[in-house]
Amino acid sequence: MFENIEFQPVEEIKKLQEQKLKKALIYLKDHSPFYQRLFKKYNIHIEKIKTIEDLQHIPFTDKKDLQLYNEDFLCVPKEKIIDYITTSGTLGDPVTFACSEKDLQRLAYNEKISFMCAGLRPGNILQLMTTIDKRFMAGLAYFLGIRELGASIIRVGNGIPELQWDTIERIKPDSIMCVPSFILRLIQYAEEHHLDYKNSSIRRIIGIGEGLRDQNFELNLLGKRIKEKWDVDLFATYSSTEMATTFSECEYGCGGHHHPELIIVEIIGDDDQPVPEGQYGEVVITTLGVEAMPLLRFRTGDIASIHTKPCKCGRNSFRISPLIGRKNQMIKYKGTTLYPNAIFDVLDNIEYVENYYVEVSNNEVGMDKVKVVVGCNNVQEGLIKDMKDRFRARLRVAPDVVFEDIDEVRKIVHPQDKRKAVKFIDKR
């Protein structure tokens, strides 16, 4: 593809993106039933869309469109589909996605350059602690990317600390890819079983699904807790099934690097207009080079900002900040605006908290009510006060705190029919 485009001048990056945008619009007009209807309904002449700024003349696509008109997004005959995928359904019902052979090659390329951004090269060994089955795109993408890179992968899957450590001791991988909070379980298991994890073969952890840094690019509380226990290099990533693209940190840890040959990104404010650089807004994406189910101006629901200052690593493409949350998950609590990630960050740094989930509902006057349900081995007097003091110190407000049996909390957080942990329950 265009493996070094991130290192080219900004003007060349924009030129390439607009060339690929033109091709993408023509492809959608010729092959997508959904976008054919949209162009006709809004009288959109795609030949007039010449720049990224011109995209503002096209209406947004959102998750509801994908749910209601799923098959109308398909641009290839079904016999060209190689792999079927479903989203995790974080904000609603899961959506089915299809990948052609070309899409799988694109996924492999995307993950190859993302792994390279995180320092992986041929000869590295990555232990994959996420599922590659259950219609999950990410696990397959990681496998394809490592294969394309020429490195080695160990497909262990998620959970089971005993098996993870047995694999590390037997095969000696240098890198781990997993949900960051699972690292704390690995460390706990190692300490309880007197494993010398600090001197293991692991030198790098690549996190998915959870943030490791705050908005200043410093390690957040979860990241600090891992780093204090285990002095390895930490890399955060941001991706989704809809984007079919990954934003990975480099060794300087100052945001996820944009792959301009694969995706166009807009940051949109509450007025649906682009926000200035550095301000937060909703991430809106247009995929480039996707064959089976490309998306145009898709609202991800994720809230972030972009940074265009060139990185020390030499890449000139912009970087996306750590997410502050999802638009639909914003909480207004006692006059303070919160996102679940901020609450998780506090809980992940409390040593006696084994597991937890956050439940939001409406109170008797229709305002947001927040309850934190915590699993703890040894509930003692004063723990609720201690937790509330920690919340106030970080967030200025303290939610209600309830202790429950660890196993009962685990059943809620890790239901058998879900791929991802359910740490936020919205009953509003």
C-alpha positions in Angstrom: 0.0 0.0 0.0 1.6 3.3 1.1 3.7 2.1 4.1 5.7 5.3 4.5 3.0 7.9 3.9 2.9 8.7 7.7 6.4 10.1 7.4 5.7 12.3 4.4 4.9 16.1 4.5 1.3 16.9 5.7 0.5 18.3 2.3 1.3 14.9 0.7 -0.8 13.1 3.3 -3.8 15.3 2.6 -3.4 14.9 -1.2 -3.3 11.1 -0.9 -6.4 11.1 1.3 -8.4 13.2 -1.1 -7.4 11.0 -4.0 -8.5 8.0 -2.1 -11.7 9.8 -1.0 -12.7 10.4 -4.6 -12.3 6.7 -5.4 -14.2 5.7 -2.3 -17.2 8.0 -3.3 -17.3 6.6 -6.8 -17.2 3.1 -5.4 -20.1 3.8 -3.0 -22.2 5.3 -5.8 -21.6 2.3 -7.9 -21.9 -0.5 -5.4 -23.7 0.5 -2.1 -27.5 0.4 -2.0 -27.5 2.4 1.3 -25.3 5.2 0.0 -27.0 5.2 -3.4 -30.3 6.1 -1.6 -28.6 8.6 0.6 -26.9 10.4 -2.3 -30.3 10.5 -4.1 -32.3 11.6 -1.1 -30.0 14.6 -0.3 -29.2 15.4 -4.0 -25.5 14.8 -3.4 -23.3 15.1 -6.5 -20.1 13.2 -5.5 -18.0 15.0 -8.1 -18.4 18.2 -6.0 -16.8 16.5 -3.0 -13.2 17.2 -3.7 -11.6 17.9 -0.3 -11.9 16.5 3.2 -13.6 19.7 4.2 -16.3 19.1 1.5 -17.4 16.0 3.4 -19.4 18.3 5.6 -22.0 18.4 2.8 -22.8 14.7 3.3 -25.0 13.5 6.2 -23.7 11.3 8.9 -24.1 7.5 9.1 -24.7 6.0 12.6 -25.0 2.7 14.4 -28.8 2.8 13.9 -28.4 2.9 10.2 -26.2 -0.2 10.4 -28.8 -2.0 12.6 -31.8 -1.1 10.4 -30.3 -1.5 6.9 -27.4 -3.9 7.6 -27.4 -5.8 4.3 -27.8 -2.5 2.3 -24.3 -1.6 3.2 -22.9 -4.7 1.5 -21.1 -3.8 -1.8 -20.1 -7.2 -3.0 -21.9 -10.4 -3.9 -22.2 -12.8 -1.0 -20.0 -15.3 -2.7 -17.1 -12.8 -2.3 -17.4 -12.8 1.5 -14.6 -14.6 3.2 -15.4 -13.8 6.9 -18.4 -12.7 8.8 -17.9 -10.6 11.9 -20.2 -9.0 14.5 -19.6 -6.0 16.7 -19.6 -6.3 20.4 -22.8 -4.4 20.8 -21.4 -2.0 23.4 -24.1 0.6 22.7 -26.9 -1.6 21.5 -27.6 -4.7 19.3 -24.6 -6.2 17.6 -24.1 -5.5 13.9 -22.9 -8.0 11.3 -19.9 -7.0 9.1 -18.5 -8.9 6.2 -15.0 -9.0 4.9 -13.8 -9.9 1.4 -10.3 -11.3 0.6 -9.2 -7.8 -0.1 -10.5 -6.6 3.2 -8.6 -9.3 5.1 -5.4 -8.2 3.2 -6.2 -4.6 4.3 -6.7 -5.7 7.9 -3.3 -7.6 7.8 -1.6 -4.5 6.5 -3.3 -2.3 9.1 -2.2 -4.4 12.0 1.3 -4.9 10.5 2.0 -1.2 10.4 0.3 -0.7 13.8 2.5 -3.4 15.4 5.6 -1.8 13.8 4.5 1.5 15.4 4.6 -0.3 18.7 8.1 -1.6 18.0 7.5 -5.1 16.8 9.7 -6.5 14.1 10.3 -9.9 12.5 11.6 -12.2 15.2 9.4 -10.9 18.0 7.0 -13.3 19.7 3.5 -12.0 20.7 1.3 -13.8 23.1 -2.3 -13.0 22.1 -4.7 -12.9 25.1 -7.9 -12.2 23.2 -10.2 -14.5 21.5 -9.8 -15.2 17.8 -13.3 -16.9 17.5 -16.8 -15.9 18.4 -17.1 -13.7 15.3 -14.5 -11.3 16.8 -12.6 -9.1 14.2 -9.7 -8.0 16.5 -8.3 -11.4 17.3 -8.3 -12.4 13.6 -6.8 -9.0 12.6 -3.9 -9.4 15.1 -3.1 -12.9 13.8 -3.1 -11.7 10.2 -1.0 -8.6 11.1 1.7 -10.6 12.9 1.8 -13.1 10.1 2.2 -10.2 7.6 4.9 -8.7 9.7 6.9 -11.9 9.8 6.8 -12.1 13.6 5.5 -15.0 15.7 2.2 -15.3 17.5 0.9 -17.5 20.3 -2.9 -17.7 20.3 -3.7 -18.4 23.9 -7.0 -16.6 24.1 -8.4 -14.6 27.0 -8.5 -15.4 30.7 -6.9 -18.4 32.5 -3.8 -16.8 34.2 -2.3 -20.3 34.9 -2.3 -21.1 31.1 -0.9 -17.7 30.3 2.0 -18.1 32.7 2.7 -21.7 31.6 2.9 -20.4 28.0 5.2 -17.6 28.9 7.5 -19.9 30.7 7.5 -22.5 27.9 7.8 -20.3 24.8 9.2 -17.1 26.2 7.3 -14.4 24.2 8.6 -10.9 24.5 5.2 -9.2 24.0 1.7 -9.5 25.3 -1.5 -8.2 23.7 -4.6 -8.0 26.0 -7.1 -5.9 27.9 -4.9 -3.9 30.3 -6.9 -4.7 33.5 -6.2 -8.4 32.9 -2.5 -7.7 33.5 -3.4 -7.0 37.1 -4.9 -10.5 37.4 -1.7 -11.9 35.8 0.4 -10.1 38.3 -1.8 -11.2 41.2 -1.6 -14.8 40.1 2.2 -14.6 39.7 2.6 -13.1 43.2 0.3 -15.7 44.8 2.2 -18.5 43.1 5.7 -17.0 43.7 6.4 -16.6 40.0 9.4 -14.4 39.1 7.3 -12.4 36.6 9.6 -9.3 36.8 12.4 -11.3 35.3 10.2 -13.1 32.7 10.7 -12.8 28.9 8.0 -10.1 28.6 9.3 -6.7 27.6 6.2 -5.1 26.0 2.4 -5.0 26.7 0.0 -3.7 24.0 -3.3 -2.8 25.4 -6.7 -3.0 23.7 -10.2 -1.9 24.8 -9.1 0.1 27.8 -7.0 3.3 28.1 -3.5 3.4 29.6 -3.0 7.2 29.5 -4.7 10.4 30.5 -5.3 13.4 28.3 -1.8 14.7 29.0 -0.4 11.4 27.7 0.8 10.5 31.2 0.0 7.0 32.4 -3.4 6.9 34.0 -4.0 5.2 37.3 -4.3 1.8 35.7 -1.2 2.3 33.7 0.7 3.5 36.7 -0.4 0.5 38.7 0.8 -1.9 36.1 4.1 0.0 35.6 4.8 0.1 39.3 4.4 -3.6 39.6 6.0 -4.6 36.3 8.5 -2.4 34.5 7.7 -3.2 30.9 6.9 -0.9 28.0 3.2 -0.1 27.7 1.5 0.7 24.4 -2.2 1.8 24.1 -4.3 1.2 20.9 -7.7 2.4 19.7 -9.7 0.6 17.1 -13.2 -0.7 16.3 -14.9 -3.1 13.9 -16.5 -0.3 12.0 -13.2 1.5 11.4 -11.3 -1.7 10.4 -8.3 0.4 11.4 -6.0 0.7 14.5 -4.5 3.8 16.0 -1.4 2.6 17.9 1.1 4.5 20.1 4.7 4.6 19.2 7.5 4.5 21.8 6.9 8.1 22.8 3.3 7.4 24.0 1.7 10.6 22.8 -1.4 9.4 21.1 -2.5 6.8 18.6 -0.9 7.4 15.2 -3.3 7.9 12.2 -2.8 5.6 9.1 -3.9 8.1 6.4 -4.1 5.5 3.6 -6.7 3.6 5.5 -9.1 6.1 7.1 -10.3 9.7 7.2 -11.1 11.1 10.6 -13.2 14.1 11.6 -13.8 15.4 15.1 -17.3 16.8 15.4 -18.7 19.0 18.1 -22.3 19.1 19.5 -23.3 21.4 16.7 -22.2 18.7 14.2 -19.4 21.0 13.0 -15.6 20.3 13.1 -13.9 21.4 16.3 -10.5 23.2 16.5 -7.4 21.0 17.0 -7.0 19.9 20.6 -10.7 20.3 21.5 -12.8 17.2 22.2 -15.6 16.0 20.0 -17.1 12.8 18.5 -14.8 10.7 16.2 -16.4 10.4 12.7 -14.7 8.1 10.2 -14.7 7.4 6.5 -13.0 4.1 5.6 -10.6 3.9 2.7 -10.0 0.8 0.7 -12.7 -1.3 2.3 -14.4 -3.5 -0.3 -17.3 -5.3 1.3 -18.8 -2.8 3.7 -17.2 0.7 3.5 -18.5 3.5 5.6 -18.9 7.2 4.9 -18.9 9.8 7.8 -19.8 7.1 10.4 -20.4 8.5 13.9 -18.4 6.2 16.3 -19.8 7.7 19.5 -16.3 8.0 20.8 -15.1 11.3 22.3 -11.5 12.3 21.6 -9.3 15.1 20.2 -6.5 15.1 17.6 -3.0 16.5 17.8 -1.1 17.5 14.6 2.3 18.4 16.0 4.9 16.0 14.4 5.9 13.2 16.7 9.5 12.6 17.7 9.3 9.2 15.9 9.2 11.1 12.6 5.6 10.5 11.7 3.7 13.5 10.4 0.2 12.1 10.4 -1.9 13.3 13.3 -2.4 11.5 16.6 -5.6 10.8 18.3 -5.9 11.3 22.1 -6.9 8.7 24.6 -10.7 8.4 24.6 -12.5 10.3 27.4 -15.6 8.1 26.8 -18.6 7.4 24.6 -21.1 10.2 23.8 -24.1 8.0 24.7 -22.5 7.2 28.1 -22.0 10.7 29.4 -23.2 11.1 33.0 -24.3 14.4 34.6 -24.0 13.8 38.3 -24.4 16.5 40.9 -23.5 19.2 38.4 -20.4 17.4 37.1 -20.0 15.8 33.7 -18.4 12.3 33.9 -17.6 9.4 31.6 -17.4 5.8 32.9 -13.6 5.7 32.1 -13.0 8.3 34.7 -14.8 6.2 37.3 -13.0 3.0 36.1 -9.6 4.8 36.5 -10.3 5.4 40.2 -11.5 1.9 40.9 -8.5 0.3 39.0 -6.2 2.0 41.5 -7.8 0.8 44.7 -5.9 -2.2 45.9 -8.7 -4.0 47.8 -11.2 -3.8 44.8 -11.2 -7.2 43.2 -13.9 -6.4 40.5 -16.7 -3.9 40.0 -19.3 -2.5 37.7 -20.9 0.9 37.5 -24.7 1.3 37.2 -26.4 4.5 36.1 -30.1 5.1 36.4 -32.6 8.0 36.8 -33.6 9.2 40.3 -37.1 10.3 41.3 -36.6 13.7 39.6 -35.1 12.3 36.4 -31.4 13.1 37.3 -28.6 10.7 36.8 -28.0 8.4 39.8 -24.6 6.5 39.9 -24.0 3.3 41.9 -20.7 1.5 42.0 -21.0 -2.2 42.9 -17.7 -3.6 44.2 -16.4 -7.1 44.8 -14.0 -7.3 47.8 -12.4 -10.1 49.7 -12.3 -8.5 53.1 -15.0 -5.8 53.6 -14.0 -3.7 56.6 -15.5 -0.7 58.3 -14.4 2.5 56.7 -13.9 1.2 53.2 -16.9 2.9 51.7 -15.7 6.2 53.2 -12.2 5.6 51.9 -13.6 4.9 48.4 -15.8 8.0 48.4 -12.8 10.2 49.5 -10.8 8.8 46.6 -13.6 9.6 44.2 -14.0 13.1 45.5 -10.2 13.7 45.2 -10.2 12.7 41.5 -13.7 13.5 40.3 -15.0 16.1 42.8 -18.1 13.9 43.4 -18.6 10.5 45.0 -21.1 7.9 43.7 -23.0 5.5 45.9 -20.9 2.4 46.8 -22.2 -1.1 47.5 -20.2 -4.2 48.3 -21.3 -7.5 46.9 -19.8 -11.1 46.7 -16.9 -11.2 44.2 -18.4 -14.2 42.3 -21.8 -12.5 42.0 -20.0 -9.4 40.6 -18.0 -11.6 38.2 -21.2 -13.1 36.8 -22.4 -9.6 35.9 -19.1 -8.4 34.5 -18.2 -11.5 32.5 -21.5 -12.9 31.2 -21.1 -16.0 29.0 -22.9 -14.4 26.0 -20.5 -11.3 25.9 -17.0 -11.0 24.5 -16.1 -7.9 26.5 -16.4 -7.2 30.2 -19.6 -5.4 31.1 -18.4 -2.8 33.5 -21.0 -0.1 32.7 -24.7 -0.7 32.9 -27.0 2.1 31.7 -30.6 1.9 33.0 -31.6 5.5 32.0 
